[in-house]
Amino acid sequence: MDYKKFIDRKTAYDGFVKYRKKLFDAEETGKFDDVFADICTKAMMGDAIAEDCVAYFYSKGIPNFLNQNYELYMSWQILAAANGNCFSIEKLEFFLKFALDLIFAKDDILKFALMRGNINKDNALYVISNLLCEGIVDNLKINPKELIQQDNIEQPYSLEVNRKFVKALEDSVIAVAKYLIS
C-alpha cells in the first residue's frame, strides 16, 4: 500500500466526460472499436481517467460494439480508484461503505491515521477508500493487461460475481487497518 497522488474530482470528471463524448461520437460514425481500443490502451498504461471511462462502458454496454460486463466494470472501476481517481472513488462509495464504516468506527485507527503526514480530516475518506481499492486490486490480482485480453461476453450483475469483490474488500479492511496504525 502506498499513498497515491490523487486526480481531483473536477479533473477526473472533466476527463471522463471528454473520453465519453469521444466514444459516443465514434459510435455514431461506426468507429467505436478504434476509439475504444485507443482509450483501453491509455487505461492499460495506467491512465486512471481512461480506466474510469472503460469501466463506464462495460457497465452500460454499447449495442453492436461492446457487451455489458459487470466483472470488467467493477475491475476497471476499482483499478481507477486504486490509481487515485477521486471521481471513481465517489462512484464506489456505496460498495465501500461497510468497510469504511468499520474503519471509521474505530477511534484508535482514525487517531493513528490522522497522525500520518498524508492523511487529514479533509482527505481521509479518499485516502482510505483508495487504500481499500488498492487492497482489492492486490487480492484479486487485477491486471489491466489481462483485463484488456478478456473476451467481450455479456455478463450482467450477479450475486456470484459481486461476492468475489465483496470478499476481496472484506480481506482488504484488515490490511488497511493495520497499515493505518503502523
Buried (B, 14 or more C-beta within 10 A) or exposed (E): BEBBEBBEBEBBBEBBEEBBEBBEEBBEEEEBEEBBEBBBEBBBEEBBBBBBBBBBBBBEBBEEBBBBBBBBBBBBBBBBBBBBBBBBBBBBEEBBEEBBEBBBEBEEBBEBBEEBEEBEEEBBBBBBBBBBBBBBBBBBEBEBEEBBEEEEEEBEEEEEBBEBBBEBBBBBBEBBBEBBBE
